[in-house]
Amino acid sequence: MPKNETIAQNEQEIQRTEAHLAGLEHAHPADGADVLEEMSLADQMIVVKGLDLEDAADVLAEMEKHDRAILMRSLSPDLAADILEQMSPDDAADVLDDLDDEHRQRLLKRVESVEAAEIESLMTFDPDTAGGVMNTEISVVDQNLTADQAITLIRRAAEESEIPYYAYIVDGEDKLVGVVSLRNLMLARPRKPLREMLENQQLVTATHDTDKEEVAHILRHYNFLALPIVDFEGRLLGIVTHDDVMDIIHEEASEDMLGMVGAGQDETVDTPWLRSVALRLPWLIVNIANSIVAALVVYHYEGTIAQITVLAVLMPMVANLAGNAGQQSLAVMIRQLAMEGWDPKRAWYAVWRETKIGVVNGLAMSILIFGGVLLLTSKPLLAGVMAVALGLDMIVGNASGAMFPIILKILGRDPAQASSIFVTTVTDTMGFFLFLGLASLFLL
Amino acid sequence: MPKNETIAQNEQEIQRTEAHLAGLEHAHPADGADVLEEMSLADQMIVVKGLDLEDAADVLAEMEKHDRAILMRSLSPDLAADILEQMSPDDAADVLDDLDDEHRQRLLKRVESVEAAEIESLMTFDPDTAGGVMNTEISVVDQNLTADQAITLIRRAAEESEIPYYAYIVDGEDKLVGVVSLRNLMLARPRKPLREMLENQQLVTATHDTDKEEVAHILRHYNFLALPIVDFEGRLLGIVTHDDVMDIIHEEASEDMLGMVGAGQDETVDTPWLRSVALRLPWLIVNIANSIVAALVVYHYEGTIAQITVLAVLMPMVANLAGNAGQQSLAVMIRQLAMEGWDPKRAWYAVWRETKIGVVNGLAMSILIFGGVLLLTSKPLLAGVMAVALGLDMIVGNASGAMFPIILKILGRDPAQASSIFVTTVTDTMGFFLFLGLASLFLL
């Protein structure tokens, strides 16, 4: 390439980079992250090197995991470590969580020792628990201070604090004894001891090992901005904030929906496609095994089908409609467990409720199908067999759709996982059995 | 009943009620609502009459819609109106939304006229838009005031304010010009005019007609506590807060999952079961129509099945497995649209991605099925026909699962609604056509 062109190209690149930088420096970090994600890795590296460390940390904290991990691996370890130091320790822990062990150690070695220790201690918590999602940058105030002294402390710490509107009050042993809002501090008599402000306060907390979905449930129930997380002795460890909870609720819902049909629970359009193949294929193979059960029932009645081939025409309708009814029941049940948590009384009430719905919907569909088949074939016995098989299989569908998540829950499994596949197996098998069995009895 | 027993019973009831009241008065309103929901209607009425109006308003605001509507209809209109007056106008509007027109008018007539006007104006907004979910109790401050004056105003208004940590700054025409946090006000020079604090501030707002899911998307993107809602002239109308958004995210996710299988989008275990029947039956009937399409294909090949009945055994497996693959693709796509909103470029990229996944998973399943059928039947041609039909139908499933939500979106419909039913129709129909068609060509 001639030298002039190279220079021109470099200049163009510098200009372009500067334009990017200008945009990113004034943008909200979440927007900056979106812009960065659209760029090539080479451009991302130029831009991140050009940003000051604090801006780079803010933008990287908002980036999509997968893109961020690639970028972190590509940056020089010194720069990457400097950026990590500027992040809040919980964000830094999340970033490191996505890297392989070798890279993680290389970066942690370069991070200042106090910060590195805090990041490492956060990384010991299970990412699906309160400890794994909590933030540690909070205003902690001793209960023996006055309102006035607390305000001064909060003002000083506000820059660093995740929720700069609350002070967490602890006793001499770091045990959490209460939460006071900035507003209440401002309204209080300046010399009033904090201890007096906590009388009658009902403190809601969760321990670090609480499932993160349970934390989301508590925070949403009380409309809190943040929930304090404590260890088993009641010592304050951190807080889970409203924005963490939004992400948890969002993930949880996607997990249920994707899990139900046997896709990867954290799959998105950005999941590398071969990884999606690997996530889904095992459940499709499980589904082969399940389908074989239904196929064996049909095989058993092969002779009946040979004599009355119209059975093969109508048979898939029974299975399809009852399967649909089962999935309706299943979806309501999975959401129920996600929203309210596990309550055996409610769960069995739900099974009973779904069974009633199955009876009425089954009856309605039976009548429709009876009329339709009679009209088309003029064979009342065939229409009757189809109607009875469909009605019964729909009841089976509704009941098993409601029961399956409960069974998984009792077994300690995720109530959504591949449940659609198993419920469909039940409705297919029962549908073929009822339809072909009744046909063998009454039509041959 | 002897008189003494009646008295004893009344006393017992009063004691019980007092116990309930004691529990409710000290409980968080969200917990109070849970306790109330467990009681009989008669007990609910006694307790609500016993609570002071403000507590009653707080608890009712947290109650489940359906139970609340029944309770509101049962209370005397004067008491119900008094409770409404104590609620924030947006909560009152939500409560009235669930009542029939007659009850609503009867209560509104009894509410103080200024409050009634505000509630009625909120009720004119579509409940699915920003206007329908926004809160109106906010601290609004003129831009010509100083930091010091603003603090005084916020402190005074804090009791009433939904988010007592922000002041919304307006110009002389009530147009929103900026947002300032209590913290920044406290850190500012007391005499500093607010106008100067707004320089370089990038104001993010939404208009009242913005879809509430879009509002949730914006708030989650920026991790805001609240998003200001303005009219088309930029005048401040209210805010949507983090706790509203949590509910929106939660509902949205449930709606997607329930909608996908043709259940009622707001169904829960607490939906009256006959209402669930009414919500689901129409989609089951649509599914009959869809199933007929697949049945017609089988009917067309009845002669082939009569000659080779094993086709009837294997045929449902093709449809079932491809249907499962289609639902996996569908679930990923629906969540994608819910999470990122509509972006044609991303959407078509997703279709391409799913098609590739379909090709690889289809190939893998074809090989497995070929081996399995060959082993069981020793008929290589039959195994080949089954493998090719399954592989092709799985590609159809993945592609149509990704495309269907996009088509609904382009048609201006909800991308989830009954999509599972339609995608299954496609995979059933194509599966039967490919399998029986190829069998007719190669096996007869």
Interface residues (C-beta under 8 A of the other chain):
Chain A: H26 H28 A30 R155 A158 P164 Y165 S181 L182 R183 M186 L187 N200 Q202 V204 L219 R220 H221 Y222 N223 L225 H242 D243 V245 M246 D247 I249 H250 E252 A253 S254 D256 M257 L258 M260 V261 G262 A263 E267 T268 V269 W273 L274 S276 V277 R280 L281 W283 L284 I285 N287 I288 S291 I292 A294 A295 V298 Y299 E302 I305 A306 T309 V310 L311 A312 V313 L314 M315 P316 M317 A319 N320 L321 N324 A325 Q327 Q328 S329 L330 A331 V332 I334 R335 Q336 M339 R346 Y349 A350 R353 K356 I357 V360 N361 A364 M365 L368 I369 G372 S420 I421 T424 D428 F432
Chain B: H26 H28 A30 R155 A158 P164 Y165 S181 L182 R183 M186 L187 N200 Q202 V204 L219 R220 H221 Y222 N223 L225 H242 D243 V245 M246 D247 I249 H250 E252 A253 S254 D256 M257 L258 M260 V261 G262 A263 E267 T268 V269 W273 L274 S276 V277 R280 L281 W283 L284 I285 N287 I288 S291 I292 A294 A295 V298 Y299 E302 G303 I305 A306 T309 V310 L311 A312 V313 L314 M315 P316 M317 A319 N320 L321 N324 A325 Q327 Q328 S329 L330 A331 V332 I334 R335 Q336 M339 R346 Y349 A350 R353 K356 I357 V360 N361 A364 M365 L368 I369 G372 S420 I421 T424 D428 F432
